[in-house]
Amino acid sequence: MTAATQLREKHEGAYDERAALRLWLRLLSCTMTIEKRLQRRMAERFGSTLPRFDVLAALERHPQGLAMGALSRALLVSNGNVTGLVRGLAAEGLVEVAPSPDDGRVSVARLSERGRKTFAAAAAAHHQWIEDMFGGLEEPERDTLHALLGTLKQSIFAAATPQEGQ
């Protein structure tokens, strides 16, 4: 029995008035499964976590470094969470933290040389893991899924309340 035949769909995938809810649950299930696998693989291979990987990725995109506040906004997490992650990465020599040349009250984080090498290896593995998980989709299916998710994203933003904003 293959892994695909072992997966049992709730309600046998029947389409009815709750199709939007079932679609949301399927998207959530896929996202959670991918995230759990990535988290496990990142821990096993690199002794790290996805949040740490995300910090390294954000800093890799900004070689000049990022102020801690800008880093927390880029990652959509609190300043406290970013500070803890950056301190741990700095203790391992992956990140360097220094006062901003423009404002000494602001700390700027940037990848160290070791951090760049570590991130490059982790990013290559991460990319391959994603490729493997999406391997069952042919290129036209990937393109269609990407386009449909783009349409869904527009629909989500269009349905936002004034309090939620865009």
N, C-alpha and C positions, 0 to 999 in steps of 0.2 A: 504494500500500500504506500503510495507516495504522500509527501507532506501536503500536497494540494488536496488530495482526497480525504485527508484526515481532518481538514478544516471544515467545520460544520457551520453553515449559515443559520442564524436565528431566523425563524419563520421561512426557512428554505429560500430566502431572498425574494419572496413574493412582493410584487409592487402593489401598493394600496395607498390609502389616504395618509399614511404615516411615512411615505417615502422619504420626505425631507429629513425626518428624525432618524430613520435607518441609515440614510446617507451620511448624516453627521456622525452617527455611531461608528460607521465603517471607517470614515476618515480618522476619527479619534483612535480607533483600534489600530489602524495602520501606523499612525504617528507614534502611539505609545509603544508598539512593538519595535519599530525602528529605533526609537530613543533608548529603550531598554537594552537592545542588542549593542548599540553603539556605546552605551555607558559600560556595559560588561566588557566589551572588547577593549575599550580605552583603558579600563582598570587592569585587565589582564596583560595587555601588551606594553602599556606605558606607565602603569601605576598612577594613573591620573583620572580626572573626572571631566565630564563635558563642560561644566562651568569654567574650569581652568583652561581647557582647550579654547573656549570662546574668548577668554581674556587674551590668550596668546594670538588668536586669529585677529581680534580687533587691533592689537598692537602691531601685528605684522602688516596690516593695511595702512598704518600710520607710522612709518619709520622714524619720524621726528618725535614721536611719542604723543601721548594724550594726557591731559590733565585728568585727575581722578574723577572729577565731576563729569567731564565729557565722556570718559570711559563708562561710567555708570549709566549715562543717558544712552550711549551707543548699545549697551547690553540690556537696557531696560530693567535694571536692578538697582537696589538702593546703594547709596554711597558706602554704607557699612559693609554690605556684602562684597563690593568691589575691593574695599580696603583690606578685608581679610584675605581674599583671594590673592591680591597683589603682594601682600606681605609674605604669604606662603611661597609664592613664585620667586620673590626676591630672595628669600632665605635659601632657596635651592639654586640661586644664581641664574635663573631664567629671565628675570626682569630686573631692570635697574630703575631706581626711583631717586629723583633729584628735585630740588626746588626749581620752579619755573624761572627762567631768566627775566621774564617780564613782571612777575609778581611772586616774591619769595614766600608768600603765604600759601601758594598753590604748589602741590606736588605733581610732577610729571612722570609718568611711567613709560618705559620703552623696553623693547626686547634687548637682551644682551646677545652677544654672539652665540653663546650656548643656547639661549632661548630660541634664536632663529633656527639653529640646527635641529633642536628638539621639535619645534613646531613643524618644520619641513617634513620630518619623518612621520609625525603624527598626522599631518594633513594628507600626506600621500596614502597612508593606511586608511584614514577616514574616507577619502575619496573612493578607494577601492571597495571598502565595505558597502558604501552607498551603491556603487555600480553593481556589486554582486546582488544586493537586495532588489534592485530594479531590473536585474538581468532577465526576468521572465517577460518583460515588455519589449516588444520590437520598437524600433525608432519611431515609426508612424504613431504607435500607441502612446509612446512617451510625449510626442508632440501634441497629440490630441488631449491627453490628460493635462499637460501643462496649460494649454489654451483654455480648457474647461475650468481648471482651478483659477486661472486669471479672471474668467467671467464670474466665478463664485466670489472671488475677492472683491470685485467691483460691486456685486450684489450686497455683500456684507457691509461695505462702506456706505452704500446707498441707504441701507436700512438702519444706520447708526442714529441714535437719538442725539439731541443737542448736547446732552451731558457727556456722551461718549466721544463726540467729535469724530474726526476722521483719523 
